Amino acid sequence: MLMRTDPFRDLDRLTQQVFGSNGTLARPSVMPMDAWRDGDTFHVEFDLPGVDPGSIDLDVERNVVTVKAERPARASDAELIAAERPRGIFSRQLILGDNLDTEKISASYDAGVLTLQIPVAEQAKPRKIAVATKGEDRRAINA
């Protein structure tokens, strides 16, 4: 369903979490996610609290889904007492398996959570195949 193949990107995310930094195009900030399959739908949720929905960019190319968002820096010159929430650009790429239908992805953003719903492709769903035999009626066998 979902492939994780970039250990260096994960190391960059860990370093950002430990040392803290604003995300840039070259080094986007962490975007935590959960992913699971429920029946014939694959669900992915990304935590993006405080992000303007208009800044969320969702692209699909073949079987790669790219999510980008931005939480801009504060425009005020006020003295910061604490600054623990990451700001800047957030980005995450998911490499999806061929068994998901990327043509029918739906997305919604509510309460700081971006939710993707990706249906399982029809050709990946279990189906029955009729087996013909000489002199007998056809019978169905689970594939």
Steps between C-alpha positions, in 0.01 A plus 500: 500500500751761618874480449762674716827521315690812609691449828694826448176701496401333827839591652448865394157499667645357822775765502240775454293364786800493734664830406199687360507706184272678259414308189631617166449368148833318528427361849128484577380458859349187649144405404387208722256253343294190568400253226266199508274289284133459585320268259547625144637841601850607600500796744783745569489784756759777525530731802509861377365711787485873437559466126284708265307255278587722202871425548450123469620361166419140414653346185478151356740374236468133410505329840671781696291736713671822610354719775641849563374765742630814666462660840654847454728666752346754736486847347533667840820645646386396847744322729437125492482333839464150355511381138449124492257468210679447168444760231587513135441237235380146570527224242445127477505251213322167502582227253183299451473145372336420165203351685365850585292715263679837495238636254237498776686656797287729714638750752353704785643732766332532839625607843864506386493152346533436126326174413549305177277211398638279225284214372646160423513450121235272355762264354651455849174394665429130554271350237359167390608329179283241327675172419369302205519121488399260223147373537425691822352835583738781592569554865653801677835485679632778722804670352 
